[in-house]
Structure formats: C-alpha cells, structure tokens
Amino acid sequence: MMQLFKRLWVEEDGQGLVEYTLIVVLVALVFWVAIKNTNIGSELASGWSKVGNCVGDPNACSSTS
C-alpha cells in the first residue's frame, strides 16, 4: 500500500489535464461573472426566434427583421 502512495506522489502523468481543466473552469467563471447582469440571454433567444420564423416562412422575413 505504501508503494502505491509513493508512486502516486512521484508520478505527474495527469498533471497537465488537471491544469487545463482548471484554466477552462477559470475562464468560464470569468465569462459568467462578466455577463450575468446583462440581457444577452434574452437577446440571443429573440434572435434565434427570428431565425426560426424566417426559416419557417421566408416570405415573412425582410433584411431588417
């Protein structure tokens, strides 16, 4: 059992994966904090709704809608 703990303490095979995971989590957290008080979510939903309506009925769309 002690041999296993010594090997786990010395080996660094998974270190890169852990570091990249922490970087991705940090970037996601910063992005979330930056946009949490904006209305970007409702604007995106409105935009996709317009796209869906234009795909469903191209005659009802104009270049400004």
C-alpha positions, 0 to 999 in steps of 0.5 A: 500500500505504501508503494502505491502512495509513493508512486502516486506522489512521484508520478505527474502523468495527469498533471497537465489535464488537471491544469487545463481543466482548471484554466477552462473552469477559470475562464468560464467563471470569468465569462459568467461573472462578466455577463450575468447582469446583462440581457444577452440571454434574452437577446440571443433567444429573440434572435434565434426566434427570428431565425426560426420564423424566417426559416419557417416562412421566408416570405415573412422575413425582410433584411431588417427583421 
